C-alpha cells in the first residue's frame, strides 16, 4: 500500500502583482511524512517565497497545495498553520515576554493550564532555557536567543511539519550544531517533517536526506542528499551570489 504524502505542491506558480514576473514557476513536488528536506539556491531563487506558500502565508497564482490529501484552502487556516509551522528568519515576540510568547498560542487552543505548564517545562528542558528567561522581553534577548525562542514557540505547538528559514543565521557554531542535533531527534522521535533553508552547506550536508535546488523560481534539481555534488553547488552558488551583488552595486 502506497503512503500518501503529507504535503503536495502541484504546478505552483506565483507572479508579482505589477510586472507579472515569476517568483515561483510551475513548482511540483511531494513531501513524505518524516522527510528532512533542504531548499538551496542563490539569493532571489524563491526559497523563502516557497516556504510562505507551503505555510499558506501567501497564496499561489496558479496550482494547488495539499496537506494530508486535502486542498489547503479547504482547511481552517489556523488549524492548518498549527500543523505546518513556519519560522521566518526574523521573528517577533510582539511585545510579550518569553513565557507569554510561548504560552499565548496554546491559550488560543483552549488548552488546560496543566497542559500549558507541561509544555512550558518541556521547552525549558529541551532548549536548556533557564527559568529567568521566561520573564525576559524581546529587547533583553540577543538575536540568537530570539531565534531559539521562535523555534521553541513552534515546537511547543507540536506541529507535523516544520518550515525553517535560515534558523542558524544568528547562532554561533556551537548552537547551530546543537540545533541540528535537536532537529534530528524531533524528526526521529516525533516523525516531524522538516523543510529548511540554510546558507551553511556544511550544516545542510549533515542534516538533509533530500535536497531541492531552486533557480529563478524553478526546481533545478530534486535529489537524495547522498547524490549531491556539494563542491560543485558551493562554487555555483558563490559565483551566482557574487554576480547578484555586482548587479546591485550598479
N, C-alpha and C positions, 0 to 999 in steps of 0.2 A: 504494500500500500504506500503510495507516494505521500510525502509530508508537504502540507500546504505552506507556502512562505508566510512569514509574519508580516512582511511589508512587500508591496509590489508597486513599482513605478512603470507605467505603460505609456510610452510615447509622450513624455512630459516635455513641454516647451514653455518658456517664459520670455515674453517680449517686453522691452522698455516701452513706456507709455508714449513718449514723444516721437522717437525715431524708429520705433518698432525693430530695434536690434535684438538679436537673440542673447539673453543671459543664459538660458538653457535651451538646447536644441535637440529635440527628439530623444530624450533620455529614457531608457528602458533597462530595468534590472530587477531581480528578485533578491530578497534578503531572507535567509532561513533563520529560524529561532536559534539563538546561541552563537551566531556568527560574530566574528571580530573583523571589522572592515575598516580600512584606512582609505580616505579620499585624498589623493595627491594631485598636484598640478601647480602651474605658475600663478602669480598674482592675477586676479581677474578671470580665472578659469571657470568660475561658477561653483566652487566648493561650498562656500558659506551660503550662497543662494539655494543650493540643493538641500542643505540641512534645513533651511527655513521652510522649503516646500514639503519636506518629509515630516516636519512638525506641524504643517498646515498653518504656519505663521504668515506665509504668503501663498496665494493661490496661483496655480499654473494657468497659462493662457490656453494651453491645449493639453490633452492627455488625461490620464486617470491615475489616482493613487489609492491603493487598497491597504487596509490593515485587517489582518486576520480574515481575509477573504471578502471583506465588505468595503464598499466605496467609502472613503474617508468622509465625504460630505454627508453621508448617512449616519455618521457617528455624532453624538453630542460632543461639541468641540472641547469642552472642559474634561470630559471623561477620556477623550482621545489623548489630549495633551498630558494627562496624568499617566498614561500608559507609554507615550512616546515623548520623552522629556528632552528638551533642547537646552544645553548650557552654552550660551554665547560667550565670546571671548571676554567681553566686559559685562559683568552682572552687577546689578544694584540691589542694595538692601532696602531701598525705598524708605529711608529714614528710621528703620527699625533697628533694634539691637539684634545680636545674633540669635538669641533664644526666640524672639518674636518672628524673625525671618524664617527660622526652621519650623516653628510650630504653627504659624498662621495658615499655610496651605493645608495642614492637617485639620485645623479647626473648621475650615471651609467644607471639609468632607464630613463634618459632624462626628468625628471620632471621639471616643471617650477620653477623658483626661488621663486615665490609666494607660491607654494605648499611646497617647501622645507622649507621656513621660517615658514609656518603654522605648519608643523610637528615639527620643532625645538622648537617652542614656546610651543606646546603641551607637548613635552618631558620635557621641563623646569618646566612646571606646574605639570605634573604627577609625576615626580621624585623629586620635591622640590629642583631642582638644582638652585643655584644662578648663575646669568649671568657670573660672573667672572670665573666659572668653565669652560666655553666654550673655554677659551684660555689656559687652563692647559694641560700639556703634561703628558705622562704616568709616568715619574719619579717624578712628582709632586702630584700624586694621591696615596692614601692609597690602600691596597688590597681590602678593602670593597668598596671604591669609584670606583675602576676599575671594580669590579663585577657589580655594579649598572650601570655604563656606558655601559658595554657589554649587559646588559639586555635592556637598553634604545635603543641601536643600533638595537636590534632585534625588539622591539616594534614599532619603527619608520617606519619599513618596512611593518607593518600591515599584519603579517603572519596569515595563517589559523591554523597552528599547531606550537606550541612552545615546543621545547625539551630542558630541563634544566638539566645539570649535576652538582649536588651539588651547587645550586645557593646561598645558605646561608653560605657556608664554611668560608667566610671571613667577614661575617656580625655579628654585635653584636645582642643581643637578641631583642632589640627594632626594628632594621632594618629588622631582619628576620621576625618578626611579621608583620611589615609594608608591606614587600614584599608579604607575604602570603595573606594579605587582598587585595592588589592590583591585584594579580593574580586572586583572586575570582571575583573581579569587572570586569576585562578584559574578564574573562570566561563568566560571565553573560551578560555583555553589548555587547560584540563583538562575542559571541558564539565561542570564541577561544578554540581550543582543546589543552590541556596541558598535557605533559608527563614529569614527574620529577623524578630525583634520589635525595634522601636526606637521609643522615645517621641519621638525627634527627627524630626519630619515632614519637615524640610528635607533631612535625610540620606536618609530613605526616598525622597523625591521624586526625588533624584538617583541612586538605586540601582535601585529595583524596576521590573520590567516589568509586574508584576501585583500587585494589592492584594486581600487578603481581609479584610473588615471583620467582626469578631466583636462580638456584643452579647448579653449574658446567655446565653452558651454556644451561640448560633446564628450561622450565617452571615447577616449582614445584606446584604452586597454582595460580589460576586466579579467584578472587572472589570480591564481594562487600566489601568495607571497613567496612561496618556495621557488617560483619560476621567474621572479622579478630580477632583472639586471640592475641592481641598486647603484652601481658605479655609473652606468650609462644614464640613469634617471637623475642622479645627483648633478652630473655635468650638464644635462639638458636643462634642468630647472634653474641652475645657476646662470647659464647663458641667457635663458628666457627672461629671468628677473632682472638681469643687468641691462638687457635691451629695453625693458619696460622703464627702468629708471632713467635711461638715456632719453627716451621719448618724453618722459615727464619733465626733464630738465629743459627741453626745447619748448 
